[in-house]
Amino acid sequence: MKREKDIASIYTLYVDNLFTYGCYLGFTREVVKDAIHDIFIKITTDSDKLNDISNIKFYLFRSLKNRLLDIHKNQREHIGLENIDLLREIPFNIEVNVEDLMIEEEEQMQIKTGIEQMLNSLTDRQREIIYLRYVQEYDYDQIAELLHISVHGCRKLVSKAILSLREKFGIFFLLGYQSYFLLILK
């Protein structure tokens, strides 16, 4: 009974973040919901595994991404597409949500448009790594493991993304919109 309560509280704590991440990866709401339920069913059937997990949030994110990749691979096999790199194929899209109380409606639209332009100027991989680093606050080791790249490659990708934003949007990015950018992503 205590295990079930632990799993239920973990689900309640992380389900919204998992759902958002899955949707950002470009999957439909229904597919993401099913994948989340799949990973919690797996945890429930093997609840002793929870004792071996040092960072449950990271474990859940990695499990969700792996499950979604499996679903995507199975769907792709049904339409006969082979030899496509799964880790580079999935788009990563972030929808920007600006709270009404932060600024006036007109300014919100200007900032939202500017940030969406900034995000859209990045590659899918760069958008994903920015999300994982600055919104989910993962360290480079965790991101590298999740994206199947080296830690050095991870640091380099974050640096390139930030440099790209600075080069393309210069003063706009540097004049405080960087903090708006990070606040809005959360």
C-alpha atoms as one frame of an Amber mdcrd trajectory, in Angstrom:
protein
   0.000   0.000   0.000   2.840   2.404   0.844   4.529   1.670  -2.532   1.297
   2.514  -4.355   1.091   5.845  -2.520   4.747   6.563  -3.379   4.148   5.852
  -7.062   0.948   7.905  -7.037   2.741  10.870  -5.485   5.585  10.577  -8.010
   3.016  10.513 -10.812   1.240  13.577  -9.442   4.512  15.452  -9.002   5.928
  14.826 -12.495   3.033  14.096 -14.866   2.656  17.700 -16.065   6.385  18.100
 -16.799   6.459  14.750 -18.591   3.396  15.644 -20.645   4.869  19.008 -21.654
   8.188  17.424 -22.626   6.487  14.754 -24.722   4.378  17.355 -26.519   7.468
  19.489 -27.124   9.019  16.465 -28.822   6.206  16.715 -31.370   3.997  13.816
 -30.333   0.215  14.065 -30.091  -1.379  14.521 -26.711  -2.878  11.021 -26.808
   0.419   9.344 -27.671   2.187  11.235 -24.873  -0.509  10.295 -22.351  -0.274
   6.638 -23.381   3.529   6.682 -23.135   3.407   8.245 -19.661   0.941   5.619
 -18.533   3.144   2.906 -20.037   6.169   3.988 -18.009   4.159   4.199 -14.789
   2.680   0.762 -15.407   6.222  -0.533 -15.836   7.263   1.142 -12.565   4.210
  -0.255 -10.784   4.910  -3.808 -11.940   8.559  -3.551 -10.926   8.316  -1.164
  -7.961  11.535  -2.465  -6.401  13.330  -0.698  -9.229  12.496   2.638  -7.538
  14.998   1.823  -4.807  17.844   1.777  -7.359  16.996   5.132  -8.966  18.987
   8.096  -7.662  17.191  10.824  -9.668  13.569   9.887 -10.317  12.809  12.954
 -12.468  15.689  12.191 -14.823  14.724   8.512 -14.916  11.154   9.435 -15.879
  12.254  11.860 -18.620  14.648   9.306 -20.081  12.027   6.551 -19.878   9.421
   8.753 -21.550  11.738   9.728 -24.381  12.743   6.093 -24.915   9.095   4.981
 -24.911   8.136   7.719 -27.382  11.048   6.744 -29.632   9.856   3.123 -29.518
   6.321   4.211 -30.449   7.681   6.398 -33.246   9.874   3.587 -34.541   6.945
   1.147 -34.570   4.745   3.638 -36.417   7.517   4.310 -38.914   8.053   0.619
 -39.598   4.398   0.352 -40.568   4.925   2.915 -43.313   8.213   1.368 -44.468
  10.761   4.042 -43.668  14.114   2.623 -42.674  17.604   4.010 -42.110  16.410
   7.283 -40.562  18.291   8.444 -37.485  15.600   8.470 -34.779  17.546  10.759
 -32.484  17.828  13.488 -35.121  14.444  13.025 -36.773  12.074  14.093 -34.000
  11.350  17.833 -33.957  11.426  19.651 -30.654   8.934  22.525 -30.511   8.352
  24.850 -27.625   5.194  26.878 -27.428   5.747  30.087 -25.542   3.198  30.941
 -22.848   3.354  34.432 -21.380   1.388  35.113 -18.196  -1.165  37.908 -18.528
  -0.070  39.577 -15.308   3.556  40.131 -16.371   3.022  42.887 -18.903   0.340
  44.567 -20.977  -1.249  42.497 -23.743   0.445  44.348 -26.612   3.903  43.979
 -25.092   3.214  40.304 -24.441   2.574  39.689 -28.112   5.743  41.528 -29.126
   7.876  39.607 -26.658   6.213  36.286 -27.475   6.764  36.867 -31.191  10.391
  37.811 -30.595  11.062  34.752 -28.460   9.306  32.428 -30.894  11.491  33.863
 -33.659  14.546  33.251 -31.513  13.517  29.670 -30.742  12.583  28.969 -34.345
  16.014  30.160 -35.456  17.547  27.263 -33.513  17.714  23.694 -34.728  15.369
  21.132 -33.180  18.280  19.700 -31.223  19.300  23.153 -29.934  15.719  23.925
 -28.835  15.590  20.604 -26.972  18.928  21.127 -25.261  17.998  24.691 -24.209
  14.749  23.335 -22.757  16.504  20.548 -20.847  19.301  22.795 -19.562  17.421
  25.956 -18.606  13.845  24.851 -17.999  14.319  21.379 -16.540  17.703  22.416
 -15.067  19.483  19.182 -15.931  23.250  19.102 -15.676  25.386  18.375 -18.711
  25.951  14.723 -17.755  22.216  14.059 -17.613  21.498  15.879 -20.875  24.326
  14.019 -22.599  22.891  10.707 -21.454  19.358  11.663 -22.469  20.422  12.851
 -25.933  23.015  10.102 -26.449  25.898  12.526 -26.961  29.121  13.202 -25.092
  29.259  15.733 -22.250  31.671  17.782 -24.348  29.227  17.653 -27.266  26.434
  18.697 -24.923  28.344  21.737 -23.653  29.274  22.633 -27.204  25.650  22.413
 -28.368  24.433  24.670 -25.552  27.190  27.164 -26.308  26.366  27.135 -30.017
  22.686  27.693 -29.298  23.380  30.665 -27.022  25.971  32.054 -29.447  23.518
  31.678 -32.310  20.876  33.613 -30.374  23.365  36.352 -29.544  24.568  36.616
 -33.136  21.111  36.631 -34.697  19.335  38.765 -32.127  22.245  40.640 -30.549
  21.012  43.575 -28.538  17.454  42.167 -28.294  18.761  39.023 -26.625  21.257
  40.825 -24.419  18.955  43.622 -23.158  17.056  41.593 -20.649  15.080  39.451
 -23.019  17.352  36.586 -22.110  15.727  36.557 -18.665  12.248  36.922 -20.200
  13.175  34.074 -22.506  14.017  31.792 -19.605  11.022  32.882 -17.523   8.591
  32.331 -20.357   9.930  28.852 -21.094   9.140  27.863 -17.515
